[in-house]
Each structure stands twice: as structure tokens, then as C-alpha cells.
Amino acid sequence: MFGRKTWKERLFELSESALEYYEKSNQTEKPKGAISLFEVTTVRSVTIPNRPHCFEVVTESRKFPI
């Protein structure tokens, strides 16, 4: 459905302006990426086989299945 063949485990940190994600720890590394909350248009629940508790963060330019 999302074209994702592999899923990667990430640590997320939510602030007032962004959802940042890290590979292992937010204590010693820089964020792998960030989603600006000002760009988010929708957050919705999605059903993906064998992936419980998934949701999707949608911006104007991209969809992030989490």
C-alpha cells in the first residue's frame, strides 16, 4: 500500500514545532530528519497488514507512514 518493503525502527521526539526522528538515541546524535508541524495538513489512522497501531502524517509534499 505504501510501497515500503522494509520498516525501520526510529525514536521520535515531539516538540512544539516539529516531530524529529532519530536512528537510536536523541541524546548523542543529530536527528535523522524532522517533520515541521506547521506543514502537517492531516494525521490519520491507517491499516497496514502485520503493522498494528499505524498512522500517517501528511504534508503538502509527502506522506509519512508511522
N, CA, C, O and CB atoms as a CASP TS submission, in Angstrom:
PFRMAT TS
TARGET T0000
AUTHOR 0000-0000-0000
METHOD Language model
MODEL 1
PARENT N/A
ATOM      1  N   MET     1       0.823  -1.200   0.000  1.00  0.00           N
ATOM      2  CA  MET     1       0.000   0.000   0.000  1.00  0.00           C
ATOM      3  C   MET     1       0.861   1.255   0.000  1.00  0.00           C
ATOM      4  O   MET     1       0.560   2.204  -0.724  1.00  0.00           O
ATOM      5  CB  MET     1      -0.933   0.003   1.203  1.00  0.00           C
ATOM      6  N   PHE     2       1.914   1.279   0.789  1.00  0.00           N
ATOM      7  CA  PHE     2       2.756   2.467   0.875  1.00  0.00           C
ATOM      8  C   PHE     2       4.062   2.310   0.112  1.00  0.00           C
ATOM      9  O   PHE     2       4.889   3.222   0.114  1.00  0.00           O
ATOM     10  CB  PHE     2       3.049   2.786   2.318  1.00  0.00           C
ATOM     11  N   GLY     3       4.265   1.152  -0.549  1.00  0.00           N
ATOM     12  CA  GLY     3       5.490   0.958  -1.296  1.00  0.00           C
ATOM     13  C   GLY     3       6.695   0.715  -0.412  1.00  0.00           C
ATOM     14  O   GLY     3       7.829   0.752  -0.891  1.00  0.00           O
ATOM     15  N   ARG     4       6.474   0.471   0.854  1.00  0.00           N
ATOM     16  CA  ARG     4       7.576   0.265   1.780  1.00  0.00           C
ATOM     17  C   ARG     4       7.780  -1.234   1.969  1.00  0.00           C
ATOM     18  O   ARG     4       6.891  -1.918   2.476  1.00  0.00           O
ATOM     19  CB  ARG     4       7.306   0.970   3.141  1.00  0.00           C
ATOM     20  N   LYS     5       8.946  -1.755   1.566  1.00  0.00           N
ATOM     21  CA  LYS     5       9.241  -3.174   1.713  1.00  0.00           C
ATOM     22  C   LYS     5       9.857  -3.476   3.068  1.00  0.00           C
ATOM     23  O   LYS     5       9.688  -4.573   3.600  1.00  0.00           O
ATOM     24  CB  LYS     5      10.170  -3.635   0.606  1.00  0.00           C
ATOM     25  N   THR     6      10.569  -2.511   3.627  1.00  0.00           N
ATOM     26  CA  THR     6      11.167  -2.691   4.945  1.00  0.00           C
ATOM     27  C   THR     6      10.782  -1.520   5.830  1.00  0.00           C
ATOM     28  O   THR     6      10.630  -0.390   5.365  1.00  0.00           O
ATOM     29  CB  THR     6      12.707  -2.822   4.847  1.00  0.00           C
ATOM     30  N   TRP     7      10.631  -1.804   7.088  1.00  0.00           N
ATOM     31  CA  TRP     7      10.322  -0.772   8.064  1.00  0.00           C
ATOM     32  C   TRP     7      11.534  -0.615   8.965  1.00  0.00           C
ATOM     33  O   TRP     7      12.176  -1.606   9.314  1.00  0.00           O
ATOM     34  CB  TRP     7       9.038  -1.122   8.889  1.00  0.00           C
ATOM     35  N   LYS     8      11.852   0.602   9.343  1.00  0.00           N
ATOM     36  CA  LYS     8      12.992   0.869  10.208  1.00  0.00           C
ATOM     37  C   LYS     8      12.500   1.389  11.542  1.00  0.00           C
ATOM     38  O   LYS     8      11.590   2.215  11.607  1.00  0.00           O
ATOM     39  CB  LYS     8      13.959   1.874   9.556  1.00  0.00           C
ATOM     40  N   GLU     9      13.103   0.903  12.587  1.00  0.00           N
ATOM     41  CA  GLU     9      12.750   1.372  13.917  1.00  0.00           C
ATOM     42  C   GLU     9      13.359   2.756  14.126  1.00  0.00           C
ATOM     43  O   GLU     9      14.535   2.974  13.836  1.00  0.00           O
ATOM     44  CB  GLU     9      13.237   0.375  15.009  1.00  0.00           C
ATOM     45  N   ARG    10      12.557   3.683  14.628  1.00  0.00           N
ATOM     46  CA  ARG    10      13.003   5.056  14.877  1.00  0.00           C
ATOM     47  C   ARG    10      12.519   5.514  16.248  1.00  0.00           C
ATOM     48  O   ARG    10      11.495   5.049  16.749  1.00  0.00           O
ATOM     49  CB  ARG    10      12.488   6.015  13.770  1.00  0.00           C
ATOM     50  N   LEU    11      13.258   6.414  16.832  1.00  0.00           N
ATOM     51  CA  LEU    11      12.875   7.086  18.066  1.00  0.00           C
ATOM     52  C   LEU    11      12.358   8.457  17.665  1.00  0.00           C
ATOM     53  O   LEU    11      13.019   9.174  16.913  1.00  0.00           O
ATOM     54  CB  LEU    11      14.080   7.188  19.087  1.00  0.00           C
ATOM     55  N   PHE    12      11.189   8.828  18.156  1.00  0.00           N
ATOM     56  CA  PHE    12      10.590  10.118  17.806  1.00  0.00           C
ATOM     57  C   PHE    12      10.579  11.041  19.014  1.00  0.00           C
ATOM     58  O   PHE    12      10.421  10.605  20.154  1.00  0.00           O
ATOM     59  CB  PHE    12       9.159   9.929  17.269  1.00  0.00           C
ATOM     60  N   GLU    13      10.751  12.320  18.737  1.00  0.00           N
ATOM     61  CA  GLU    13      10.671  13.344  19.781  1.00  0.00           C
ATOM     62  C   GLU    13       9.770  14.464  19.260  1.00  0.00           C
ATOM     63  O   GLU    13      10.025  15.049  18.207  1.00  0.00           O
ATOM     64  CB  GLU    13      12.105  13.892  20.170  1.00  0.00           C
ATOM     65  N   LEU    14       8.723  14.744  20.013  1.00  0.00           N
ATOM     66  CA  LEU    14       7.754  15.765  19.626  1.00  0.00           C
ATOM     67  C   LEU    14       8.034  17.049  20.394  1.00  0.00           C
ATOM     68  O   LEU    14       8.128  17.040  21.621  1.00  0.00           O
ATOM     69  CB  LEU    14       6.306  15.280  19.881  1.00  0.00           C
ATOM     70  N   SER    15       8.167  18.157  19.659  1.00  0.00           N
ATOM     71  CA  SER    15       8.315  19.476  20.288  1.00  0.00           C
ATOM     72  C   SER    15       7.126  20.334  19.854  1.00  0.00           C
ATOM     73  O   SER    15       6.203  19.836  19.210  1.00  0.00           O
ATOM     74  CB  SER    15       9.691  20.160  19.892  1.00  0.00           C
ATOM     75  N   GLU    16       7.148  21.593  20.198  1.00  0.00           N
ATOM     76  CA  GLU    16       6.050  22.480  19.823  1.00  0.00           C
ATOM     77  C   GLU    16       5.999  22.739  18.319  1.00  0.00           C
ATOM     78  O   GLU    16       4.946  23.097  17.791  1.00  0.00           O
ATOM     79  CB  GLU    16       6.175  23.796  20.563  1.00  0.00           C
ATOM     80  N   SER    17       7.129  22.562  17.622  1.00  0.00           N
ATOM     81  CA  SER    17       7.158  22.918  16.207  1.00  0.00           C
ATOM     82  C   SER    17       7.527  21.773  15.265  1.00  0.00           C
ATOM     83  O   SER    17       7.392  21.919  14.050  1.00  0.00           O
ATOM     84  CB  SER    17       8.116  24.026  16.009  1.00  0.00           C
ATOM     85  N   ALA    18       7.991  20.631  15.799  1.00  0.00           N
ATOM     86  CA  ALA    18       8.437  19.565  14.902  1.00  0.00           C
ATOM     87  C   ALA    18       8.335  18.186  15.545  1.00  0.00           C
ATOM     88  O   ALA    18       8.317  18.040  16.767  1.00  0.00           O
ATOM     89  CB  ALA    18       9.866  19.818  14.467  1.00  0.00           C
ATOM     90  N   LEU    19       8.269  17.188  14.680  1.00  0.00           N
ATOM     91  CA  LEU    19       8.382  15.793  15.069  1.00  0.00           C
ATOM     92  C   LEU    19       9.713  15.327  14.499  1.00  0.00           C
ATOM     93  O   LEU    19       9.830  15.092  13.296  1.00  0.00           O
ATOM     94  CB  LEU    19       7.157  14.913  14.547  1.00  0.00           C
ATOM     95  N   GLU    20      10.721  15.193  15.365  1.00  0.00           N
ATOM     96  CA  GLU    20      12.053  14.789  14.922  1.00  0.00           C
ATOM     97  C   GLU    20      12.212  13.295  15.102  1.00  0.00           C
ATOM     98  O   GLU    20      11.648  12.708  16.025  1.00  0.00           O
ATOM     99  CB  GLU    20      13.153  15.548  15.696  1.00  0.00           C
ATOM    100  N   TYR    21      12.986  12.677  14.213  1.00  0.00           N
ATOM    101  CA  TYR    21      13.221  11.246  14.368  1.00  0.00           C
ATOM    102  C   TYR    21      14.710  10.932  14.301  1.00  0.00           C
ATOM    103  O   TYR    21      15.479  11.555  13.569  1.00  0.00           O
ATOM    104  CB  TYR    21      12.466  10.459  13.293  1.00  0.00           C
ATOM    105  N   TYR    22      15.079   9.932  15.105  1.00  0.00           N
ATOM    106  CA  TYR    22      16.460   9.516  15.301  1.00  0.00           C
ATOM    107  C   TYR    22      16.583   8.029  15.023  1.00  0.00           C
ATOM    108  O   TYR    22      15.598   7.294  15.091  1.00  0.00           O
ATOM    109  CB  TYR    22      16.941   9.846  16.731  1.00  0.00           C
ATOM    110  N   GLU    23      17.812   7.583  14.704  1.00  0.00           N
ATOM    111  CA  GLU    23      18.019   6.160  14.483  1.00  0.00           C
ATOM    112  C   GLU    23      18.041   5.384  15.791  1.00  0.00           C
ATOM    113  O   GLU    23      17.408   4.333  15.887  1.00  0.00           O
ATOM    114  CB  GLU    23      19.310   5.932  13.725  1.00  0.00           C
ATOM    115  N   LYS    24      18.751   5.874  16.802  1.00  0.00           N
ATOM    116  CA  LYS    24      18.884   5.109  18.037  1.00  0.00           C
ATOM    117  C   LYS    24      18.611   5.915  19.295  1.00  0.00           C
ATOM    118  O   LYS    24      17.847   5.478  20.156  1.00  0.00           O
ATOM    119  CB  LYS    24      20.247   4.533  18.118  1.00  0.00           C
ATOM    120  N   SER    25      19.222   7.078  19.413  1.00  0.00           N
ATOM    121  CA  SER    25      19.097   7.848  20.645  1.00  0.00           C
ATOM    122  C   SER    25      19.128   9.333  20.332  1.00  0.00           C
ATOM    123  O   SER    25      19.907   9.782  19.491  1.00  0.00           O
ATOM    124  CB  SER    25      20.216   7.483  21.637  1.00  0.00           C
ATOM    125  N   ASN    26      18.287  10.087  21.004  1.00  0.00           N
ATOM    126  CA  ASN    26      18.320  11.533  20.796  1.00  0.00           C
ATOM    127  C   ASN    26      19.315  12.208  21.730  1.00  0.00           C
ATOM    128  O   ASN    26      19.450  13.432  21.700  1.00  0.00           O
ATOM    129  CB  ASN    26      16.931  12.127  20.998  1.00  0.00           C
ATOM    130  N   GLN    27      20.009  11.440  22.553  1.00  0.00           N
ATOM    131  CA  GLN    27      20.962  12.006  23.499  1.00  0.00           C
ATOM    132  C   GLN    27      22.313  12.307  22.848  1.00  0.00           C
ATOM    133  O   GLN    27      22.975  13.272  23.231  1.00  0.00           O
ATOM    134  CB  GLN    27      21.153  11.059  24.668  1.00  0.00           C
ATOM    135  N   THR    28      22.732  11.499  21.872  1.00  0.00           N
ATOM    136  CA  THR    28      24.085  11.619  21.342  1.00  0.00           C
ATOM    137  C   THR    28      24.157  11.888  19.845  1.00  0.00           C
ATOM    138  O   THR    28      25.254  12.083  19.322  1.00  0.00           O
ATOM    139  CB  THR    28      24.837  10.384  21.643  1.00  0.00           C
ATOM    140  N   GLU    29      23.057  11.906  19.150  1.00  0.00           N
ATOM    141  CA  GLU    29      23.104  12.073  17.707  1.00  0.00           C
ATOM    142  C   GLU    29      22.182  13.192  17.240  1.00  0.00           C
ATOM    143  O   GLU    29      21.272  13.617  17.952  1.00  0.00           O
ATOM    144  CB  GLU    29      22.732  10.776  17.019  1.00  0.00           C
ATOM    145  N   LYS    30      22.444  13.648  16.039  1.00  0.00           N
ATOM    146  CA  LYS    30      21.573  14.635  15.412  1.00  0.00           C
ATOM    147  C   LYS    30      20.356  13.919  14.848  1.00  0.00           C
ATOM    148  O   LYS    30      20.428  12.727  14.551  1.00  0.00           O
ATOM    149  CB  LYS    30      22.322  15.424  14.298  1.00  0.00           C
ATOM    150  N   PRO    31      19.239  14.623  14.694  1.00  0.00           N
ATOM    151  CA  PRO    31      18.051  13.982  14.124  1.00  0.00           C
ATOM    152  C   PRO    31      18.329  13.465  12.716  1.00  0.00           C
ATOM    153  O   PRO    31      19.025  14.111  11.932  1.00  0.00           O
ATOM    154  CB  PRO    31      16.871  14.964  14.101  1.00  0.00           C
ATOM    155  N   LYS    32      17.785  12.311  12.412  1.00  0.00           N
ATOM    156  CA  LYS    32      17.861  11.758  11.052  1.00  0.00           C
ATOM    157  C   LYS    32      16.987  12.597  10.121  1.00  0.00           C
ATOM    158  O   LYS    32      17.263  12.719   8.927  1.00  0.00           O
ATOM    159  CB  LYS    32      17.412  10.256  11.027  1.00  0.00           C
ATOM    160  N   GLY    33      15.932  13.170  10.690  1.00  0.00           N
ATOM    161  CA  GLY    33      15.030  14.023   9.926  1.00  0.00           C
ATOM    162  C   GLY    33      14.012  14.656  10.848  1.00  0.00           C
ATOM    163  O   GLY    33      13.969  14.371  12.045  1.00  0.00           O
ATOM    164  N   ALA    34      13.193  15.519  10.274  1.00  0.00           N
ATOM    165  CA  ALA    34      12.165  16.201  11.058  1.00  0.00           C
ATOM    166  C   ALA    34      10.979  16.535  10.169  1.00  0.00           C
ATOM    167  O   ALA    34      11.125  16.792   8.974  1.00  0.00           O
ATOM    168  CB  ALA    34      12.728  17.481  11.712  1.00  0.00           C
ATOM    169  N   ILE    35       9.810  16.524  10.775  1.00  0.00           N
ATOM    170  CA  ILE    35       8.583  16.924  10.101  1.00  0.00           C
ATOM    171  C   ILE    35       8.095  18.188  10.806  1.00  0.00           C
ATOM    172  O   ILE    35       7.760  18.155  11.990  1.00  0.00           O
ATOM    173  CB  ILE    35       7.489  15.773  10.127  1.00  0.00           C
ATOM    174  N   SER    36       8.058  19.286  10.083  1.00  0.00           N
ATOM    175  CA  SER    36       7.571  20.535  10.662  1.00  0.00           C
ATOM    176  C   SER    36       6.075  20.425  10.918  1.00  0.00           C
ATOM    177  O   SER    36       5.317  20.077  10.013  1.00  0.00           O
ATOM    178  CB  SER    36       7.879  21.736   9.732  1.00  0.00           C
ATOM    179  N   LEU    37       5.650  20.714  12.118  1.00  0.00           N
ATOM    180  CA  LEU    37       4.226  20.644  12.444  1.00  0.00           C
ATOM    181  C   LEU    37       3.425  21.733  11.739  1.00  0.00           C
ATOM    182  O   LEU    37       2.210  21.613  11.589  1.00  0.00           O
ATOM    183  CB  LEU    37       4.029  20.754  13.947  1.00  0.00           C
ATOM    184  N   PHE    38       4.100  22.790  11.309  1.00  0.00           N
ATOM    185  CA  PHE    38       3.422  23.861  10.580  1.00  0.00           C
ATOM    186  C   PHE    38       3.050  23.422   9.165  1.00  0.00           C
ATOM    187  O   PHE    38       2.182  24.027   8.536  1.00  0.00           O
ATOM    188  CB  PHE    38       4.308  25.109  10.526  1.00  0.00           C
ATOM    189  N   GLU    39       3.711  22.358   8.656  1.00  0.00           N
ATOM    190  CA  GLU    39       3.439  21.853   7.314  1.00  0.00           C
ATOM    191  C   GLU    39       2.446  20.696   7.302  1.00  0.00           C
ATOM    192  O   GLU    39       1.974  20.301   6.236  1.00  0.00           O
ATOM    193  CB  GLU    39       4.723  21.417   6.667  1.00  0.00           C
ATOM    194  N   VAL    40       2.123  20.148   8.471  1.00  0.00           N
ATOM    195  CA  VAL    40       1.222  18.994   8.537  1.00  0.00           C
ATOM    196  C   VAL    40      -0.198  19.425   8.214  1.00  0.00           C
ATOM    197  O   VAL    40      -0.725  20.375   8.794  1.00  0.00           O
ATOM    198  CB  VAL    40       1.276  18.329   9.931  1.00  0.00           C
ATOM    199  N   THR    41      -0.807  18.704   7.271  1.00  0.00           N
ATOM    200  CA  THR    41      -2.193  19.004   6.904  1.00  0.00           C
ATOM    201  C   THR    41      -3.169  18.013   7.528  1.00  0.00           C
ATOM    202  O   THR    41      -4.304  18.372   7.843  1.00  0.00           O
ATOM    203  CB  THR    41      -2.349  18.997   5.388  1.00  0.00           C
ATOM    204  N   THR    42      -2.727  16.749   7.709  1.00  0.00           N
ATOM    205  CA  THR    42      -3.602  15.706   8.233  1.00  0.00           C
ATOM    206  C   THR    42      -2.787  14.660   8.970  1.00  0.00           C
ATOM    207  O   THR    42      -1.650  14.363   8.603  1.00  0.00           O
ATOM    208  CB  THR    42      -4.410  15.055   7.103  1.00  0.00           C
ATOM    209  N   VAL    43      -3.383  14.108  10.011  1.00  0.00           N
ATOM    210  CA  VAL    43      -2.858  12.913  10.672  1.00  0.00           C
ATOM    211  C   VAL    43      -4.025  11.951  10.742  1.00  0.00           C
ATOM    212  O   VAL    43      -5.087  12.283  11.267  1.00  0.00           O
ATOM    213  CB  VAL    43      -2.250  13.226  12.117  1.00  0.00           C
ATOM    214  N   ARG    44      -3.817  10.736  10.200  1.00  0.00           N
ATOM    215  CA  ARG    44      -4.928   9.790  10.160  1.00  0.00           C
ATOM    216  C   ARG    44      -4.458   8.370  10.433  1.00  0.00           C
ATOM    217  O   ARG    44      -3.312   8.007  10.168  1.00  0.00           O
ATOM    218  CB  ARG    44      -5.630   9.855   8.810  1.00  0.00           C
ATOM    219  N   SER    45      -5.361   7.593  10.961  1.00  0.00           N
ATOM    220  CA  SER    45      -5.111   6.183  11.212  1.00  0.00           C
ATOM    221  C   SER    45      -5.118   5.437   9.883  1.00  0.00           C
ATOM    222  O   SER    45      -5.944   5.724   9.017  1.00  0.00           O
ATOM    223  CB  SER    45      -6.165   5.593  12.187  1.00  0.00           C
ATOM    224  N   VAL    46      -4.207   4.482   9.714  1.00  0.00           N
ATOM    225  CA  VAL    46      -4.177   3.653   8.513  1.00  0.00           C
ATOM    226  C   VAL    46      -4.063   2.190   8.915  1.00  0.00           C
ATOM    227  O   VAL    46      -3.542   1.868   9.983  1.00  0.00           O
ATOM    228  CB  VAL    46      -3.004   4.059   7.584  1.00  0.00           C
ATOM    229  N   THR    47      -4.552   1.311   8.054  1.00  0.00           N
ATOM    230  CA  THR    47      -4.467  -0.118   8.295  1.00  0.00           C
ATOM    231  C   THR    47      -3.444  -0.706   7.341  1.00  0.00           C
ATOM    232  O   THR    47      -3.602  -0.631   6.122  1.00  0.00           O
ATOM    233  CB  THR    47      -5.849  -0.804   8.126  1.00  0.00           C
ATOM    234  N   ILE    48      -2.401  -1.288   7.898  1.00  0.00           N
ATOM    235  CA  ILE    48      -1.355  -1.932   7.123  1.00  0.00           C
ATOM    236  C   ILE    48      -1.209  -3.348   7.666  1.00  0.00           C
ATOM    237  O   ILE    48      -0.979  -3.524   8.863  1.00  0.00           O
ATOM    238  CB  ILE    48       0.003  -1.135   7.197  1.00  0.00           C
ATOM    239  N   PRO    49      -1.336  -4.361   6.811  1.00  0.00           N
ATOM    240  CA  PRO    49      -1.247  -5.741   7.294  1.00  0.00           C
ATOM    241  C   PRO    49       0.050  -6.001   8.064  1.00  0.00           C
ATOM    242  O   PRO    49       1.126  -5.578   7.643  1.00  0.00           O
ATOM    243  CB  PRO    49      -1.351  -6.709   6.123  1.00  0.00           C
ATOM    244  N   ASN    50      -0.062  -6.693   9.184  1.00  0.00           N
ATOM    245  CA  ASN    50       1.068  -7.066  10.047  1.00  0.00           C
ATOM    246  C   ASN    50       1.776  -5.863  10.687  1.00  0.00           C
ATOM    247  O   ASN    50       2.888  -6.005  11.195  1.00  0.00           O
ATOM    248  CB  ASN    50       2.072  -7.862   9.244  1.00  0.00           C
ATOM    249  N   ARG    51       1.150  -4.698  10.669  1.00  0.00           N
ATOM    250  CA  ARG    51       1.710  -3.497  11.300  1.00  0.00           C
ATOM    251  C   ARG    51       0.642  -2.840  12.159  1.00  0.00           C
ATOM    252  O   ARG    51      -0.053  -1.938  11.692  1.00  0.00           O
ATOM    253  CB  ARG    51       2.246  -2.497  10.231  1.00  0.00           C
ATOM    254  N   PRO    52       0.496  -3.279  13.421  1.00  0.00           N
ATOM    255  CA  PRO    52      -0.536  -2.672  14.270  1.00  0.00           C
ATOM    256  C   PRO    52      -0.168  -1.244  14.668  1.00  0.00           C
ATOM    257  O   PRO    52       1.006  -0.873  14.691  1.00  0.00           O
ATOM    258  CB  PRO    52      -0.756  -3.520  15.525  1.00  0.00           C
ATOM    259  N   HIS    53      -1.177  -0.465  14.976  1.00  0.00           N
ATOM    260  CA  HIS    53      -1.011   0.893  15.529  1.00  0.00           C
ATOM    261  C   HIS    53      -0.330   1.858  14.560  1.00  0.00           C
ATOM    262  O   HIS    53       0.468   2.691  14.991  1.00  0.00           O
ATOM    263  CB  HIS    53      -0.208   0.830  16.812  1.00  0.00           C
ATOM    264  N   CYS    54      -0.619   1.769  13.289  1.00  0.00           N
ATOM    265  CA  CYS    54      -0.011   2.666  12.306  1.00  0.00           C
ATOM    266  C   CYS    54      -0.858   3.923  12.118  1.00  0.00           C
ATOM    267  O   CYS    54      -2.078   3.910  12.276  1.00  0.00           O
ATOM    268  CB  CYS    54       0.171   1.944  10.960  1.00  0.00           C
ATOM    269  N   PHE    55      -0.173   4.993  11.780  1.00  0.00           N
ATOM    270  CA  PHE    55      -0.854   6.215  11.393  1.00  0.00           C
ATOM    271  C   PHE    55      -0.014   6.895  10.328  1.00  0.00           C
ATOM    272  O   PHE    55       1.129   6.507  10.084  1.00  0.00           O
ATOM    273  CB  PHE    55      -1.090   7.154  12.618  1.00  0.00           C
ATOM    274  N   GLU    56      -0.580   7.902   9.701  1.00  0.00           N
ATOM    275  CA  GLU    56       0.088   8.592   8.615  1.00  0.00           C
ATOM    276  C   GLU    56       0.073  10.092   8.884  1.00  0.00           C
ATOM    277  O   GLU    56      -0.970  10.665   9.200  1.00  0.00           O
ATOM    278  CB  GLU    56      -0.580   8.268   7.263  1.00  0.00           C
ATOM    279  N   VAL    57       1.226  10.713   8.757  1.00  0.00           N
ATOM    280  CA  VAL    57       1.352  12.162   8.876  1.00  0.00           C
ATOM    281  C   VAL    57       1.481  12.688   7.449  1.00  0.00           C
ATOM    282  O   VAL    57       2.376  12.283   6.706  1.00  0.00           O
ATOM    283  CB  VAL    57       2.594  12.587   9.785  1.00  0.00           C
ATOM    284  N   VAL    58       0.578  13.592   7.074  1.00  0.00           N
ATOM    285  CA  VAL    58       0.524  14.082   5.695  1.00  0.00           C
ATOM    286  C   VAL    58       0.901  15.558   5.660  1.00  0.00           C
ATOM    287  O   VAL    58       0.381  16.363   6.432  1.00  0.00           O
ATOM    288  CB  VAL    58      -0.888  13.866   5.084  1.00  0.00           C
ATOM    289  N   THR    59       1.816  15.902   4.751  1.00  0.00           N
ATOM    290  CA  THR    59       2.161  17.298   4.483  1.00  0.00           C
ATOM    291  C   THR    59       1.809  17.570   3.020  1.00  0.00           C
ATOM    292  O   THR    59       1.363  16.664   2.316  1.00  0.00           O
ATOM    293  CB  THR    59       3.696  17.595   4.780  1.00  0.00           C
ATOM    294  N   GLU    60       1.999  18.779   2.566  1.00  0.00           N
ATOM    295  CA  GLU    60       1.716  19.128   1.161  1.00  0.00           C
ATOM    296  C   GLU    60       2.575  18.301   0.204  1.00  0.00           C
ATOM    297  O   GLU    60       2.129  17.965  -0.893  1.00  0.00           O
ATOM    298  CB  GLU    60       1.961  20.635   0.919  1.00  0.00           C
ATOM    299  N   SER    61       3.800  17.971   0.609  1.00  0.00           N
ATOM    300  CA  SER    61       4.727  17.328  -0.314  1.00  0.00           C
ATOM    301  C   SER    61       4.983  15.849  -0.067  1.00  0.00           C
ATOM    302  O   SER    61       5.583  15.181  -0.909  1.00  0.00           O
ATOM    303  CB  SER    61       6.003  18.034  -0.268  1.00  0.00           C
ATOM    304  N   ARG    62       4.534  15.318   1.089  1.00  0.00           N
ATOM    305  CA  ARG    62       4.896  13.944   1.419  1.00  0.00           C
ATOM    306  C   ARG    62       3.937  13.323   2.425  1.00  0.00           C
ATOM    307  O   ARG    62       3.282  14.017   3.202  1.00  0.00           O
ATOM    308  CB  ARG    62       6.306  13.896   1.962  1.00  0.00           C
ATOM    309  N   LYS    63       3.874  11.979   2.387  1.00  0.00           N
ATOM    310  CA  LYS    63       3.119  11.212   3.380  1.00  0.00           C
ATOM    311  C   LYS    63       4.115  10.364   4.161  1.00  0.00           C
ATOM    312  O   LYS    63       4.972   9.703   3.574  1.00  0.00           O
ATOM    313  CB  LYS    63       2.011  10.314   2.703  1.00  0.00           C
ATOM    314  N   PHE    64       4.000  10.386   5.487  1.00  0.00           N
ATOM    315  CA  PHE    64       4.900   9.641   6.359  1.00  0.00           C
ATOM    316  C   PHE    64       4.109   8.546   7.077  1.00  0.00           C
ATOM    317  O   PHE    64       3.400   8.846   8.038  1.00  0.00           O
ATOM    318  CB  PHE    64       5.594  10.589   7.383  1.00  0.00           C
ATOM    319  N   PRO    65       4.208   7.292   6.643  1.00  0.00           N
ATOM    320  CA  PRO    65       3.559   6.207   7.404  1.00  0.00           C
ATOM    321  C   PRO    65       4.401   5.884   8.631  1.00  0.00           C
ATOM    322  O   PRO    65       5.605   5.653   8.523  1.00  0.00           O
ATOM    323  CB  PRO    65       3.367   4.928   6.519  1.00  0.00           C
ATOM    324  N   ILE    66       3.767   5.870   9.786  1.00  0.00           N
ATOM    325  CA  ILE    66       4.483   5.647  11.045  1.00  0.00           C
ATOM    326  C   ILE    66       3.762   4.560  11.828  1.00  0.00           C
ATOM    327  O   ILE    66       4.190   4.205  12.927  1.00  0.00           O
ATOM    328  CB  ILE    66       4.584   6.963  11.883  1.00  0.00           C
TER
END
